[in-house]
Amino acid sequence: MGSVTASFSRREPPPTADAVRAGLAAAPHRGDRHLVGVRGCCAVGASTGDGPLEDGWLHEGPELSVALTGIVDNARDLAADLARDGDDVAPDDPAAIVAALFRRHGEAAPARMRGTFAGVVTDGRQAWGFRDHLGYRTLFHHDGPRGVTFASEAKQVVAAAKVPREPDLAALEQVLFGNLTDDTPSAFKGVARLPKSSILHVDAERVRVGRFWHPERLLETGAYTDDELQERFDALMAQASARTLIGTDAVSLSGGIDSPAIAAYAAPEFRRRFGRAMPALSAVFPESPSVDETPYIEAVAEHLGMELHTYRRRAPILEDLRAWVELVDGPVPVFIWPDALTHYRTARDLGIRNLLNGAVAELVMDMRRHLLAHLIRAGRLGAAGRELRRQVDKGVGARAYARQVANAFMPRSVHQARLRRRPPKHGDRVPPWLDVAKVNELAVAKAPSGRERWRYNQLGGFIGPGLSVEANEVAQHVTGVRARYPWADVDLWEFFLSIPAEDKFPDPGISKSLVRRLLRGRVPDVILDRTDKTVFNEDFLSRADYAGLRPWLVDPPERIPGVDYALLKERIEAEDMGVFEYIWAKDLACAHAFLDLFR
């Protein structure tokens, strides 16, 4: 599909194309055709291939050179806007569009783009590296004495910059214990990760990183009637789905609300545009009734006239662990590589090359924690009273809503003391062989004040490096199947950020209550009226591979601080871990598999 690499030199001699070519070649799964150019003190390049999903471009104009990878969903609109202002740019040349945007808007240019992209722009004296708002395309960099190297993958930076290939043990600990921030580096020493929605500027004197998108400024800035909410949601969801269609598409369909919502808007547009039923692809679990969502999936496919394809997951969770950890440049928490490969390969065998996925919907529209406290703290007492009455009507006890009210005024120090006793993300699910204090370290240090808790919760989807997204991107490049996430469309997400809290959660006792209302009539009632939530524990544990854990975790040559390996050995031999304990063990095995690459 595509990647970028660039080398900016602060010193003589000027850069050559060799370093860039070495970086591009280090990730052959991203394309074997290399486009490279040199302008002044910066060499830039993009890799691509010859298939329908290839998305690496190089533009060399009179003023700027641009290496770009990814998809600019609004390229046609941007080209039209530029043409009105006198810049005649082809809508099918996104790198040229980026160059025109940078000439006109400077470092604000990426904010005008929509889609999943990363790139490097240079005028020969300075360079800018950037990635999309939500970080669905990666960009790593190394700042050395001679200059700065950019690339889509950490291994490409290592190859292009010729830095020693060493593991970053501190970064590995951050990943293992979940202490992740926007600034978490890669697992290779000396290779940093550019945060999402950021742009890095480098010249002969310094390196500077800034953000071009500030979602926090949008919180609760809108005012909508019920009809306006419906109209705006319909328009934005239709746009988000339509932007992703290319003709060889399918929806990764589940029995929840998130992917059926996408199908409700994408399937009619697909039929209108391509003259046939849109496919849907689903994993089914007939041998695990608690997991299987077949009746719900079939109801959506029938309602929307979709062509349904199903398959079963069978691969062991740790299959080819060492190989995939090497491919994705480090351990990735929770992510299950064999499942991703199975899904994409099944799609590819069916002729599907573009999968619309319902992921991240919950982050967009169902982050409800601290709602009552927020309304009280904001002085919206009428809305707080209505919310309190709803809870009383649903039988919520006095002690429960008293805790919510108290939370509005809880000092940060008290909140931190509570967090020290119980990790907020994992609770009692942290296994006894892990140091709970290390798991909880960042949560305690970064605990928000009472005034900030609601805001922190609403912006949770923008915090952290997005390691699973990065690993998933590599899986797509390996299989030649692209995943798109309409719920993560920036325009749609901005709309949900702007909705006032009391309108966004009209019935907080029901998950996704606003969206259930907005989808009524488009998605089958059997989906919208579901009150249960499918969990995949039964399937996961049926594929738990204890034999696969032993080579990595029983008496390993390296020991990561905070892990009681003797107790862990006992738990592996007992072979009776629950889901969360096994996930922790799997993640630790990933870390050791990565360390093994350097032995």
C-alpha positions as CSV (number, residue, x, y, z in Angstrom):
1,M,0.0,0.0,0.0
2,G,2.4,2.8,1.0
3,S,5.0,4.4,3.3
4,V,7.2,7.4,3.5
5,T,10.8,8.0,4.6
6,A,12.7,11.3,4.7
7,S,16.2,12.4,5.7
8,F,16.9,16.0,6.7
9,S,20.6,16.9,7.1
10,R,21.8,19.8,9.3
11,R,25.4,19.4,8.0
12,E,27.3,19.0,4.9
13,P,27.4,16.9,2.8
14,P,23.8,17.2,1.7
15,P,21.7,14.0,1.8
16,T,21.5,11.5,-0.9
17,A,18.7,9.2,-1.9
18,D,20.5,6.1,-0.4
19,A,19.3,6.6,3.1
20,V,15.7,7.1,2.0
21,R,15.8,4.0,-0.2
22,A,17.2,1.9,2.7
23,G,14.3,3.1,4.9
24,L,11.7,2.3,2.3
25,A,13.2,-1.1,1.7
26,A,13.1,-2.0,5.4
27,A,9.3,-2.5,5.1
28,P,8.7,-4.5,1.9
29,H,5.1,-5.2,2.9
30,R,4.4,-1.5,2.2
31,G,5.3,-1.6,-1.5
32,D,8.3,-2.4,-3.7
33,R,8.2,0.6,-5.9
34,H,10.2,3.5,-4.5
35,L,9.8,7.1,-5.5
36,V,12.6,9.3,-4.2
37,G,13.7,12.9,-4.6
38,V,16.3,15.3,-3.1
39,R,15.7,19.0,-2.5
40,G,18.4,21.0,-0.8
41,C,19.1,19.5,2.7
42,C,16.2,17.0,2.6
43,A,15.7,13.7,0.7
44,V,12.1,12.4,0.7
45,G,10.6,9.2,-0.6
46,A,7.4,7.1,-0.8
47,S,6.9,3.4,-1.4
48,T,3.9,2.1,-3.3
49,G,3.0,-0.9,-5.5
50,D,0.7,-1.5,-8.4
51,G,-2.5,-2.7,-6.8
52,P,-5.8,-0.8,-6.4
53,L,-5.0,0.2,-2.8
54,E,-1.5,1.6,-3.3
55,D,-1.3,4.9,-1.6
56,G,2.2,6.3,-1.7
57,W,2.9,9.5,-3.6
58,L,5.8,11.8,-4.3
59,H,5.3,15.3,-5.6
60,E,8.2,17.6,-6.7
61,G,7.0,21.0,-7.4
62,P,8.8,24.3,-8.1
63,E,8.7,25.2,-4.3
64,L,8.0,22.1,-2.3
65,S,8.6,18.4,-2.4
66,V,6.0,16.1,-0.7
67,A,6.1,12.4,0.2
68,L,2.7,11.2,1.3
69,T,1.0,8.0,2.3
70,G,-2.6,7.2,3.1
71,I,-5.9,8.5,1.9
72,V,-7.2,12.1,1.8
73,D,-10.9,11.6,1.8
74,N,-11.8,15.2,0.9
75,A,-9.2,15.5,-1.8
76,R,-11.8,16.5,-4.4
77,D,-13.3,19.2,-2.2
78,L,-9.8,20.5,-1.4
79,A,-8.8,20.6,-5.1
80,A,-12.0,22.5,-5.9
81,D,-11.3,25.1,-3.1
82,L,-7.8,25.5,-4.3
83,A,-8.9,26.0,-7.9
84,R,-11.3,28.8,-6.8
85,D,-8.2,30.5,-5.3
86,G,-6.1,30.1,-8.5
87,D,-4.3,26.8,-7.8
88,D,-5.1,24.2,-10.4
89,V,-4.4,20.8,-8.8
90,A,-5.6,17.4,-9.9
91,P,-8.0,15.8,-7.4
92,D,-6.3,12.4,-7.9
93,D,-2.9,13.8,-6.9
94,P,-3.1,14.1,-3.1
95,A,0.6,14.9,-2.7
96,A,0.2,17.9,-5.0
97,I,-2.9,18.9,-3.0
98,V,-0.8,18.8,0.2
99,A,1.9,21.0,-1.5
100,A,-0.7,23.6,-2.5
101,L,-2.2,23.5,1.0
102,F,1.2,24.1,2.6
103,R,1.9,26.9,0.3
104,R,-1.3,28.6,1.2
105,H,-1.9,27.6,4.9
106,G,1.5,26.6,6.2
107,E,1.4,24.3,9.3
108,A,-2.4,24.6,9.4
109,A,-2.6,22.6,6.2
110,P,-3.2,19.1,7.8
111,A,-6.1,20.4,9.8
112,R,-8.0,21.0,6.5
113,M,-7.5,17.4,5.4
114,R,-9.7,14.4,6.2
115,G,-8.8,10.8,6.1
116,T,-5.9,8.6,7.2
117,F,-2.5,10.0,6.1
118,A,1.1,10.8,7.1
119,G,3.6,12.8,5.1
120,V,6.8,14.9,4.9
121,V,7.0,18.3,3.2
122,T,10.2,20.2,2.5
123,D,11.3,23.4,0.7
124,G,15.0,22.2,0.9
125,R,15.9,24.4,3.9
126,Q,13.4,23.0,6.4
127,A,11.0,20.1,6.6
128,W,7.6,19.2,8.2
129,G,6.4,15.8,9.2
130,F,2.7,15.2,10.0
131,R,0.1,12.6,10.6
132,D,-3.7,12.6,10.6
133,H,-6.0,13.8,13.4
134,L,-6.5,10.4,15.0
135,G,-3.2,8.7,14.1
136,Y,-4.4,6.0,11.8
137,R,-1.2,6.5,9.8
138,T,2.0,6.4,11.7
139,L,5.1,8.6,11.5
140,F,8.3,7.9,13.6
141,H,11.4,10.0,13.8
142,H,15.0,10.1,15.0
143,D,16.8,13.3,15.9
144,G,20.5,12.8,15.6
145,P,23.6,15.0,15.5
146,R,23.6,15.1,11.7
147,G,19.8,15.6,11.2
148,V,16.4,14.2,11.5
149,T,15.0,11.0,9.9
150,F,11.3,10.4,9.4
151,A,9.5,7.1,8.4
152,S,6.2,5.3,8.6
153,E,7.6,2.5,10.7
154,A,10.3,2.4,13.4
155,K,12.3,-0.2,11.6
156,Q,12.5,2.1,8.6
157,V,13.9,4.9,10.8
158,V,16.5,2.5,12.2
159,A,17.5,1.5,8.6
160,A,17.6,5.0,7.2
161,A,19.3,6.8,10.1
162,K,21.7,3.9,10.7
163,V,21.1,3.9,14.4
164,P,21.9,0.9,16.6
165,R,19.0,-1.6,16.6
166,E,18.4,-1.8,20.3
167,P,15.3,-2.3,22.5
168,D,14.1,0.6,24.7
169,L,13.5,-1.2,28.0
170,A,11.8,1.8,29.6
171,A,9.3,2.0,26.6
172,L,8.7,-1.8,26.9
173,E,7.7,-1.3,30.6
174,Q,5.4,1.5,29.7
175,V,3.6,-0.7,27.2
176,L,3.4,-3.7,29.4
177,F,2.0,-1.9,32.4
178,G,-0.3,0.4,30.3
179,N,1.4,3.6,31.3
180,L,1.0,5.1,27.8
181,T,1.0,8.7,26.8
182,D,1.1,10.6,23.5
183,D,4.8,10.8,23.9
184,T,5.5,7.1,24.4
185,P,8.4,6.3,22.1
186,S,8.7,3.2,19.9
187,A,10.2,0.0,21.3
188,F,13.5,0.8,19.5
189,K,15.9,3.0,21.4
190,G,16.2,6.4,19.9
191,V,13.1,6.3,17.7
192,A,10.3,8.6,18.7
193,R,6.7,8.5,17.7
194,L,5.0,11.6,16.4
195,P,1.8,12.1,18.3
196,K,-1.5,12.0,16.5
197,S,-2.8,15.4,15.1
198,S,0.7,16.8,15.3
199,I,3.2,18.3,13.0
200,L,7.0,18.3,13.5
201,H,9.0,21.2,12.1
202,V,12.8,20.8,11.7
203,D,15.4,23.3,10.4
204,A,19.1,23.8,10.9
205,E,18.6,25.0,14.4
206,R,15.9,23.0,16.2
207,V,13.1,20.5,16.2
208,R,9.6,21.6,17.2
209,V,6.4,19.7,17.6
210,G,2.9,21.3,17.7
211,R,-0.7,20.2,17.4
212,F,-2.9,21.3,14.5
213,W,-6.1,20.0,15.9
214,H,-7.6,20.8,19.3
215,P,-10.7,18.7,20.0
216,E,-11.0,19.9,23.6
217,R,-12.1,23.3,22.2
218,L,-15.2,21.8,20.7
219,L,-16.7,20.2,23.9
220,E,-20.4,21.2,24.3
221,T,-20.1,24.1,21.9
222,G,-23.3,23.2,20.0
223,A,-27.0,23.8,20.5
224,Y,-29.4,21.5,18.7
225,T,-33.1,20.8,18.6
226,D,-34.1,17.1,18.3
227,D,-34.7,17.6,14.6
228,E,-31.4,19.2,14.1
229,L,-29.6,16.4,15.9
230,Q,-31.2,13.9,13.6
231,E,-30.6,15.9,10.5
232,R,-26.9,16.5,11.3
233,F,-26.3,12.9,12.4
234,D,-27.8,11.6,9.2
235,A,-25.7,13.9,7.0
236,L,-22.4,13.2,8.8
237,M,-22.9,9.5,9.1
238,A,-23.8,9.2,5.4
239,Q,-20.8,11.3,4.5
240,A,-18.4,9.3,6.8
241,S,-19.6,6.0,5.2
242,A,-19.6,7.2,1.6
243,R,-16.1,8.7,1.9
244,T,-14.7,5.2,2.5
245,L,-16.3,3.3,-0.4
246,I,-14.2,2.2,-3.4
247,G,-16.3,-0.6,-4.9
248,T,-14.6,-3.7,-3.4
249,D,-16.0,-3.0,0.0
250,A,-17.7,-4.9,2.9
251,V,-18.8,-4.1,6.4
252,S,-17.2,-6.0,9.2
253,L,-20.6,-6.8,10.8
254,S,-21.4,-7.6,14.4
255,G,-24.6,-7.9,16.3
256,G,-24.1,-4.7,18.3
257,I,-25.0,-1.1,17.3
258,D,-21.7,0.2,16.0
259,S,-21.2,-1.7,12.7
260,P,-24.9,-2.0,11.8
261,A,-25.1,1.8,12.0
262,I,-22.4,2.0,9.4
263,A,-24.1,-0.6,7.3
264,A,-27.4,1.4,7.5
265,Y,-25.8,4.3,5.7
266,A,-23.1,2.5,3.5
267,A,-25.2,-0.3,2.0
268,P,-27.8,2.0,0.3
269,E,-25.0,4.2,-1.1
270,F,-23.0,1.1,-2.2
271,R,-26.0,-0.2,-4.1
272,R,-26.7,3.2,-5.7
273,R,-23.1,3.7,-6.7
274,F,-22.1,0.2,-7.8
275,G,-25.5,-1.4,-8.7
276,R,-25.3,-4.5,-6.4
277,A,-25.7,-5.6,-2.8
278,M,-23.0,-4.6,-0.4
279,P,-21.2,-7.6,1.2
280,A,-20.9,-8.1,5.0
281,L,-18.2,-10.2,6.7
282,S,-18.7,-11.6,10.1
283,A,-16.9,-14.1,12.4
284,V,-19.5,-16.5,13.9
285,F,-19.1,-18.9,16.9
286,P,-21.7,-21.7,16.7
287,E,-19.8,-23.8,19.1
288,S,-19.8,-20.9,21.7
289,P,-23.4,-19.8,22.2
290,S,-22.5,-17.0,24.6
291,V,-20.4,-15.4,21.9
292,D,-22.3,-16.1,18.7
293,E,-24.3,-13.2,17.3
294,T,-25.5,-15.0,14.1
295,P,-29.3,-14.1,14.6
296,Y,-28.5,-10.4,15.0
297,I,-26.1,-10.3,12.1
298,E,-28.5,-12.1,9.8
299,A,-31.3,-9.7,10.9
300,V,-29.2,-6.7,9.8
301,A,-28.1,-8.3,6.5
302,E,-31.7,-9.2,5.6
303,H,-33.0,-5.7,6.6
304,L,-30.4,-4.0,4.4
305,G,-30.3,-6.5,1.6
306,M,-26.6,-7.3,2.2
307,E,-24.6,-10.3,1.0
308,L,-23.5,-12.0,4.2
309,H,-20.3,-14.0,4.4
310,T,-19.3,-15.7,7.7
311,Y,-16.2,-17.6,8.9
312,R,-14.9,-19.1,12.2
313,R,-11.8,-18.1,14.1
314,R,-9.6,-21.1,14.8
315,A,-6.0,-19.8,15.1
316,P,-4.2,-20.1,18.4
317,I,-3.8,-16.7,20.1
318,L,0.0,-16.9,20.2
319,E,0.5,-18.3,16.7
320,D,3.7,-17.0,15.1
321,L,4.3,-14.6,18.0
322,R,7.9,-13.9,17.4
323,A,7.4,-13.2,13.7
324,W,4.6,-10.7,14.2
325,V,6.2,-8.9,17.1
326,E,9.2,-8.4,14.8
327,L,6.9,-7.2,12.0
328,V,5.0,-4.6,14.1
329,D,8.2,-3.4,15.9
330,G,7.3,-4.3,19.4
331,P,4.7,-5.7,21.8
332,V,1.1,-4.6,21.4
333,P,-1.3,-4.9,24.4
334,V,-4.5,-6.9,23.9
335,F,-4.3,-7.0,20.1
336,I,-4.5,-10.5,18.7
337,W,-2.5,-10.7,15.4
338,P,-3.8,-14.1,14.2
339,D,-7.4,-12.9,14.4
340,A,-6.6,-9.8,12.4
341,L,-4.8,-11.8,9.7
342,T,-7.7,-14.3,9.6
343,H,-10.3,-11.5,9.1
344,Y,-8.3,-9.7,6.4
345,R,-7.3,-12.9,4.5
346,T,-10.9,-14.1,4.5
347,A,-11.9,-10.8,3.1
348,R,-9.2,-10.9,0.4
349,D,-10.2,-14.4,-0.7
350,L,-13.7,-13.1,-1.2
351,G,-12.4,-10.3,-3.4
352,I,-13.0,-7.7,-0.7
353,R,-10.2,-5.1,-0.4
354,N,-11.8,-2.4,1.8
355,L,-13.5,-3.2,5.1
356,L,-15.7,-0.7,7.0
357,N,-15.2,-1.3,10.7
358,G,-17.4,-0.1,13.6
359,A,-14.4,0.3,16.0
360,V,-14.1,3.4,18.2
361,A,-17.9,4.2,18.2
362,E,-18.0,4.0,22.0
363,L,-15.2,6.5,22.3
364,V,-17.2,8.9,20.0
365,M,-20.6,8.8,21.6
366,D,-20.8,6.7,24.8
367,M,-18.3,8.0,27.3
368,R,-20.8,8.6,30.1
369,R,-18.7,8.6,33.3
370,H,-18.9,11.6,35.6
371,L,-22.1,12.9,33.9
372,L,-24.0,13.9,37.0
373,A,-20.9,15.4,38.7
374,H,-20.2,17.4,35.5
375,L,-23.7,18.8,35.3
376,I,-23.6,19.8,39.0
377,R,-20.1,21.3,38.7
378,A,-21.1,23.3,35.6
379,G,-24.1,24.7,37.4
380,R,-26.6,23.1,35.0
381,L,-28.8,22.2,38.0
382,G,-32.0,21.7,35.9
383,A,-30.3,19.0,33.8
384,A,-28.6,17.5,36.9
385,G,-32.1,17.3,38.6
386,R,-33.6,15.5,35.6
387,E,-30.7,13.1,35.5
388,L,-31.0,12.4,39.2
389,R,-34.8,11.8,38.8
390,R,-34.1,9.3,35.9
391,Q,-31.7,7.4,38.2
392,V,-34.2,7.3,41.0
393,D,-36.9,6.1,38.6
394,K,-34.6,3.3,37.5
395,G,-34.0,2.2,41.1
396,V,-30.5,3.5,41.6
397,G,-29.8,3.6,45.3
398,A,-29.2,6.7,47.3
399,R,-25.7,5.6,48.1
400,A,-24.8,5.3,44.4
401,Y,-26.0,8.8,43.4
402,A,-24.5,10.3,46.5
403,R,-21.1,9.0,45.4
404,Q,-21.7,10.7,42.0
405,V,-22.5,14.0,43.7
406,A,-19.5,13.7,46.0
407,N,-17.3,13.0,43.0
408,A,-18.0,16.5,41.7
409,F,-16.1,18.1,44.6
410,M,-13.6,15.4,45.5
411,P,-10.1,16.9,45.8
412,R,-7.5,15.5,43.5
413,S,-5.4,14.2,46.4
414,V,-8.4,12.1,47.6
415,H,-9.0,10.8,44.1
416,Q,-5.3,9.8,43.8
417,A,-5.5,8.0,47.2
418,R,-8.4,6.0,45.9
419,L,-6.6,5.2,42.7
420,R,-3.6,3.9,44.6
421,R,-5.8,1.3,46.3
422,R,-7.5,0.1,43.1
423,P,-6.3,0.6,39.5
424,P,-9.0,2.5,37.5
425,K,-8.7,0.5,34.3
426,H,-8.2,-3.0,35.6
427,G,-9.5,-3.1,39.2
428,D,-9.2,-6.6,40.7
429,R,-8.3,-8.0,37.2
430,V,-4.6,-7.3,37.7
431,P,-3.1,-10.8,38.3
432,P,-1.2,-11.4,41.6
433,W,2.1,-11.8,39.8
434,L,2.1,-8.2,38.6
435,D,3.0,-5.2,40.7
436,V,-0.3,-3.3,41.0
437,A,1.5,0.0,41.9
438,K,3.4,-0.1,38.5
439,V,0.1,-0.8,36.7
440,N,-1.4,2.2,38.4
441,E,1.6,4.5,38.3
442,L,0.5,6.8,35.4
443,A,-3.1,6.9,36.4
444,V,-2.2,8.2,39.8
445,A,0.3,10.8,38.5
446,K,-2.1,12.1,35.8
447,A,-5.3,11.9,37.9
448,P,-7.5,14.8,36.8
449,S,-9.1,17.2,39.3
450,G,-12.9,17.1,39.8
451,R,-13.3,19.9,37.4
452,E,-11.4,18.0,34.7
453,R,-12.7,14.5,35.0
454,W,-15.6,14.8,32.6
455,R,-13.4,16.5,30.0
456,Y,-10.7,13.9,30.4
457,N,-13.3,11.1,29.9
458,Q,-14.7,12.7,26.8
459,L,-11.3,13.1,25.2
460,G,-10.1,9.6,26.1
461,G,-10.1,8.5,22.5
462,F,-7.3,11.0,21.7
463,I,-5.0,10.1,24.5
464,G,-2.1,7.6,24.0
465,P,-0.1,6.2,21.1
466,G,-2.7,3.9,19.6
467,L,-0.5,0.8,19.5
468,S,-3.4,-1.5,18.4
469,V,-4.1,0.9,15.5
470,E,-0.5,0.7,14.4
471,A,-0.3,-3.1,14.5
472,N,-3.6,-3.3,12.6
473,E,-2.2,-1.0,9.9
474,V,0.7,-3.4,9.4
475,A,-1.7,-6.3,9.2
476,Q,-3.6,-4.5,6.5
477,H,-0.4,-3.9,4.5
478,V,0.7,-7.5,4.9
479,T,-2.7,-8.8,3.6
480,G,-3.5,-6.1,1.0
481,V,-6.8,-5.3,2.7
482,R,-7.6,-1.9,4.0
483,A,-9.8,-1.1,7.1
484,R,-11.7,2.1,7.4
485,Y,-13.5,3.4,10.5
486,P,-16.4,5.7,9.6
487,W,-17.1,6.4,13.3
488,A,-13.6,8.0,13.5
489,D,-14.4,10.4,10.7
490,V,-13.2,13.8,12.1
491,D,-16.4,15.7,11.1
492,L,-18.6,13.1,12.7
493,W,-16.5,13.0,15.9
494,E,-16.4,16.8,16.1
495,F,-20.2,16.8,16.0
496,F,-20.5,14.5,18.9
497,L,-17.9,16.5,20.9
498,S,-20.1,19.6,20.4
499,I,-23.3,18.1,21.7
500,P,-24.2,19.2,25.3
501,A,-23.9,16.4,27.8
502,E,-27.6,16.2,28.7
503,D,-28.5,15.9,25.0
504,K,-25.7,13.4,24.3
505,F,-26.9,11.1,27.0
506,P,-30.6,11.5,27.3
507,D,-30.9,8.2,29.2
508,P,-27.5,7.4,30.7
509,G,-29.0,4.2,32.1
510,I,-29.0,2.9,28.5
511,S,-25.8,2.7,26.6
512,K,-25.7,4.7,23.4
513,S,-29.2,6.0,24.1
514,L,-29.0,9.0,21.7
515,V,-27.7,6.9,18.8
516,R,-30.3,4.2,19.4
517,R,-32.9,7.0,18.9
518,L,-31.2,8.4,15.9
519,L,-30.9,5.0,14.2
520,R,-34.6,4.0,14.8
521,G,-36.0,2.9,11.4
522,R,-32.7,2.4,9.8
523,V,-31.4,-0.4,11.9
524,P,-33.6,-3.4,12.9
525,D,-35.4,-2.9,16.3
526,V,-34.0,-6.3,17.5
527,I,-30.5,-4.6,17.4
528,L,-31.6,-1.2,18.9
529,D,-33.6,-2.9,21.7
530,R,-30.8,-5.2,22.9
531,T,-29.9,-4.8,26.5
532,D,-27.2,-7.4,26.7
533,K,-23.6,-7.1,25.5
534,T,-21.7,-9.9,23.9
535,V,-18.3,-10.7,25.4
536,F,-15.9,-13.1,23.7
537,N,-14.5,-14.8,26.8
538,E,-15.7,-18.2,25.9
539,D,-14.0,-18.1,22.5
540,F,-10.9,-16.5,23.8
541,L,-10.3,-19.1,26.5
542,S,-11.0,-21.9,24.1
543,R,-7.9,-20.8,22.2
544,A,-5.7,-20.0,25.1
545,D,-2.3,-21.5,24.4
546,Y,-0.4,-22.3,27.6
547,A,2.2,-24.2,25.7
548,G,2.9,-21.0,23.7
549,L,3.4,-19.1,26.9
550,R,6.0,-21.4,28.5
551,P,9.0,-20.7,26.2
552,W,8.7,-16.9,26.8
553,L,7.6,-16.7,30.5
554,V,9.0,-19.8,32.3
555,D,12.5,-18.9,33.4
556,P,13.2,-16.3,30.8
557,P,16.8,-15.0,30.3
558,E,15.6,-11.4,30.9
559,R,13.4,-10.3,33.8
560,I,11.1,-7.2,33.6
561,P,10.8,-5.4,37.0
562,G,7.4,-5.7,38.6
563,V,6.7,-9.3,37.5
564,D,6.8,-12.2,40.0
565,Y,8.0,-14.9,37.5
566,A,7.9,-17.7,40.1
567,L,4.2,-17.1,40.8
568,L,3.6,-16.6,37.1
569,K,5.2,-20.0,36.4
570,E,2.7,-21.6,38.9
571,R,-0.2,-20.0,37.2
572,I,0.9,-21.2,33.8
573,E,1.3,-24.7,35.0
574,A,-2.2,-24.6,36.6
575,E,-3.7,-23.7,33.2
576,D,-6.7,-22.1,34.7
577,M,-6.3,-18.4,34.0
578,G,-9.3,-16.2,33.4
579,V,-9.5,-14.0,30.4
580,F,-7.8,-10.9,31.9
581,E,-5.0,-12.8,33.5
582,Y,-4.3,-14.6,30.2
583,I,-4.3,-11.3,28.3
584,W,-1.7,-9.9,30.7
585,A,0.4,-13.1,30.3
586,K,0.0,-12.8,26.5
587,D,1.2,-9.2,26.6
588,L,4.2,-10.1,28.7
589,A,5.0,-12.9,26.3
590,C,5.0,-10.4,23.5
591,A,7.5,-8.2,25.4
592,H,9.8,-11.2,25.9
593,A,9.4,-12.3,22.2
594,F,10.5,-8.8,21.2
595,L,13.5,-8.9,23.6
596,D,14.5,-12.2,22.1
597,L,15.0,-10.5,18.7
598,F,18.2,-8.9,20.1
599,R,19.8,-11.9,21.8
